[in-house]
Amino acid sequence: MALRDPTDTTLVRILGASKDIESLIFEQVPVFPSKGDPMLDEIFSGKGVVVVIDAPLDPRTNKAIVAKVHNRTIINVPMTLGDRVVGALGLGTFGEEGVMTPTEAELDALLIYAMQLAAAVERVRSAEARQRIERERYSLQRQLESLQRVELMAVLASGVAHDLNNLLAVILSNLNGIDPTPLGEDAEAIRDSLDAAARSREVIRQLLALGRPQAPHREHVDLNVHISSTLQLVKAAIPRGVQVTQERGPLMRVEGDPVQLGQALANLIINARDAVGDSGSITVGLDDVRLDEGFALSTGWARAGHFARVCVRDSGPGIPPDVIDRIYDPLFTTKPQGTGLGLAVVSRVVQQHQGLIRCKTAVGQGTTFEVYLPAA
């Protein structure tokens, strides 16, 4: 049995054959064009059963295919739905079987059988189409729910940020009032706290503006420097048993919001810390990457361009396959105390910077997040 390819009606695809010739058919002609071949043109005209008594002698047959498959008598019955031919039911003899002329009664029976097959094929295709539509509907519903959650988060975040801003003003005032001169080594802790508080104020500023349109802030950011400063900022939150390494790359600058980029990178590092626990390794690297059109088409997730690629790798347990598709969903988390906001924020920042994000993970082998940012 052969059917017209639903994605390309100019092709005919073999679906099955009798066991003694199935391997030969699929090896030689699993797919072939439906136009330009006299016998196929006659079959798909839908005018009736096409009978070839002896294939090597009949002018309608493709002699190259006949030589490969060793056809003798060929009977092709169009599978029709109304005035549409969806495929053909083919029978015949091969090689030493010789020729065999069918009777009128046999051809009538084959016509009825082909009509029943066509109806069955249409039912299967309709069921597949319904399943595909249902999957697409479910995906769109999840996207809508995510957007609704983001809108709700914006309203809640603005209220919380207002209160945090007031409390942070008190913290900054007290820290600035401390004389670091007699503190010795603790003076560095005061400076780190002031730096963290200043960055927190910038994050709060963004939260306050989350619910209202604003012109994006852009400047050239040296990623090597930015990675170093972010690692310095979060080092106090990483257990001593975790080895953190920065693999410095070439001089790479991107045009973006340094606060947002730092926020995204910090979230990835903290996620890696949660994955490795009290011992393990985290590596943050940077490299210069050019993706071409061929690579973009072959992967399905990438696009061509010149990028700075930031990689955050951990030696943790990896992400289970059943949750990998949801890791960027707002409020989705697998952590007992998680909020489900970290990777959602990272994904949003990457999108706002016209970048790409990719997660590579394997259970028991760790996880790598790759962030591709357009190079300035």
N, C-alpha and C positions, 0 to 999 in steps of 0.2 A: 504494500500500500504506500502511496506517495501523496503528500499534501503540498499545496502552495504555502510557502513560508509566510506567516502572518506579518512579519516585519519587512519583508521584501517580496512582493507578489511576482517578481520576475524570476524567482528561483523556485524550484521544486525539490522537496526534501523527502528522501526515502525514510519511512518510519519502521518498516519491518518487511521481512521476507521469509520464505520457508527455510528451515534449518540447514538443509543441505547446500544452499547457495547464499545464505545470509552473510557469512564472512566475506565472500567474494564480492557481493553487491556493495557492502559498506566499505570495502577496501578500494574499489574501483570508482563507483559513482554514487556516493551518499547524497550529493547535492549537484544539481545541474540546472542550467538556464531553461526557462519555460518558453522563451520566444526564439524564433529563428530556426527551430527544428520542425520539419514538415509533419512528423508524426505527433509531436507534442502540440503543435498548432491545431491539428485536427482533433486531438483529444480534448483540449481546453476550449474548443469552439462549442462543445456541448451538444453536438448534433446526433450523437449515438455512439455505440460501441465501435471501437477501432480494432480491426482484425488484420494481423499480418501473418500470412500463412507460412512464409519462409523468410526470416529476417535477412540472411545474407544476400538474398536476391531482390528484396523489395526496395524500390527507390526512396521510400519515405524514411527508412531507418538510418541511424547514425552508425556508419560502418566501423568507426573506431571503438564505440561502446560495444557493438555486437561482437567484435573480435575479442574484446577483453572478457565479456560475460558469457560468450558462446550461445547467444540466443538462437532459437529456431522459430517456433510459432510464438507470436506475441498477441495477447488479448488484453486490451486496456478499456476499462469501463469507467466513464466519467462519473464522479461522485458529485451530484448536483443538489443544490438547495434553491428551489425556485428556478430562476434563470442564471444562477451563479454556480460555476464549477469550482469546488474547493479542493479537489484532488482527483485521484484515479486509483481504481483497484486493478492491479495488473496480474495476469496469469500467463502461463506459457510453458514451453518445453525448452530444454537446453541440451546442447551437445548431441550425444548419441541417442537421445530420446526421439530425435527426428521431428517430423511435422505432425500436427494433429488438428484437423478441421473441426471447430465446434458446431453443434446443432443449434437450430433456432430456439429450441426449448432451453438449452443451456445458457444461451445469451440472454433470454428473458429472465431466467432465474438470477443471473449475475447482475442484471439491471436493478432488480428489486433489492438484492443484497447490498449493492453499492449505495442505493438511496437510503437504506437503513443505516449503513456505516456513516454516511454524510450527516445524518441527523444526530447520531451518537457523537461524532466529532464536534458538531456545533454545540451540543450540550456541554461537553467538556470545556470547550473554549469559553463558553458563556460563564461557566462556574469559575474558571481561572480569572476571567475579567472581573467578576464580582468580588473575588478574593483580593485582587489587586486594588480595586476601588476601595474596598474596606480597609486595606492596609494604608492607603493614601489618606483616607478620611481619618483614621486613627492618628496618623502622623500629624496631620493638620490640627486635629483637636489638641494633641499634646503641645504643639507650638503655640496655639491660642492660650492654653492654660499657662504656659510659661510666660507669655507676654502679660497675662493678667496678674501673675504673681510678681513680675517685675514692676508693674504699675503700683501694686499694693506696697511692694518694698520701698518704692520711691516716696510714697506718702509717709510710711512709718519711719524711714530713714531720716527724712527732713525733721520730723519731730524729735527723734532721739538725738540727732546731730546738734540741734539747738541747745539741748540740755548739756550734752557733752562739751560743747564749746564753752559754756559758762564754767564748768568744772575745770576744763583744761586751762582756762585763763588763770585760775587760782594756782594750779600746779606750776605753770610757767612763771608766774609772779614770785612764788616761793623759791623755785630753782634759781632764778636770776638774782635773788637776794642773798644767796649763799656765797660767801667768800671762799674760792677754791684754794687760796694760797696755803693755808695750814693743813689741807686735807691730804697732801702727798699723792699716793697712788689712787686714792678715792676721787681725786679731781677728774680723772678720765671718765669715771662712772657718771659724774655730774654732767660732763660735756656730752656724753652719749645720750643721757636722759634728756638734755635740752634739745639735742638734734632729733631724737625720737618724738619729743613733744611738738617740735616745729613741724615735722612731717605729718604728725597726727592732725595738726591744725589744718594743713593743706587737704588731707583726706576728708576732714569734717566740712571744709569749704565746698568740696565737690559733692558731698552728701546733701548739703543744704541746697545746692543748685541742681540736684538730680532731677527734680520734678519740673524744672522750667528750662526752656531752650536757652542755650548759651553758645557763644562763639568758641570753638575749641582752641585751647592754648597750645601753640606749637613752637618748638625751638630745636636746634641741633643738639643731640644727646650723644656723648661719647659712651658707648656701651661698656667698654672695658672698665672705665671709671665708675660708671653707674652700677655695674655688677659688684665691684669692690665695696662701694659705699653701702649697698643693700646688704651684702654679707656681713659687714661690720655692724650694721643696725640690728640684724636678727641673731647675731652670734650668742647673745645672752640667753636666747630662748632655745638653744640647741644643746642637748646633753653632752657632757665631756667625752662620753664613749663614742660619739659620732664623729667620724673624720670628714671634714668639709674641705673640698679642693676647688680652686678656681683655675680653669685652663684658659689663660689669656690668649685671645686671638689677635688677628690683625687689627689695625686701627679701623674701626667701623663706627660710623655715625648714622643715626636715623633722625628723621624729623618727627617729633612727638612731644607729648606732655610728660615731663620727667616724673611728676608725682604719680600719674597713672601707670607709667611703665614700672616705676619702683614698687607700686602697690601690687601689680601683677606678678613681678618677679618674687617679691616677698611671699606672696601666697603660694607660689610653686615650691619655694624652698621650705616653707612651713609644712606643706603637704608631704614633701619628701621626708621631713623630720618625723612626722606622724607615722609614715610608712615604715621607717627603719627602727623606730623605738629608741631604746637606750644604747644601741650599738649598731654599727653599720657604716655606710659611706654615702656621701652626697657630693656630686660633681656638677659644677656649673661651668659650661664651656661656651665659646663664641667662635663662629667661623663665617667665612665669606662664601656665599652659595649663589650660583646662577642656575636657574631651572629653565630648561628649554620647552618648546611646545610639545615635543614628543613625550618627554617625561610627564608633563601636565596631563596629556591625553591618556597616558597609560595608567596613571594613578587614580584619576577621578576626583582627587581632593585638592590638587595643587593647581597653580597657574604659573605661566612663564614670567620671569623677571629676575632682577638682581636683589638679593636679600641678605640681611644680617640674620644668621640663625643662632638663637640662644637655646642651649640644651641644658635641662636640669635632669640629671640621672640619679636614681637611688638604688640601693641594693635590697630594697624591701621585698615583700612577698608577691608583688604584682597585683594587677586588678583582675577580678574574675570576669570571664567572658559575658556572663549574664547581666552585668551592670555597666559594661564599657560604653554602651550607647547612651547612657543617661548621665554620665559624669559631669556634663556641663549644664544640666538642668538646674535652674534656681531652686533652692530648698531641698534638693535631693542629696542625701548623705548616707554613708554606711558606717559612720563613726558614732559611737554612743553619745558623745558630747558635741557632735558636729552641727554646723548650721546650714550646710549646703550652699554657702555663698562664695567660698573661695574660688573654685574653678569657674563658676558662673561669672564672677568679676573678671577673671583672667580672660575668658572667652570674649566678654564684652569689650575689654580694653584692646585686645588684638583686632577685633572687628573695627573698632573706631580708628585704629591706625592702619587700616587696609592690609592687615597682615593675615597670616595663616597659622593655625595651631594643629599639631598632630601628636597623638599619644601612641607610643610603642610600648607594649607591655606583654609579659608572659608570666603565668603563675609560677612562682618560685624563682624567677630570674630578674625581678626588679622592673622598674618603670622609667621611661624617658619621655619627658615632654619637650617637644621641639616647637619653638616659636619663631616664625619667619616674619621679619619686619622689613618693609621696603627700604633699601639702602638710600641714604641721602646723597 
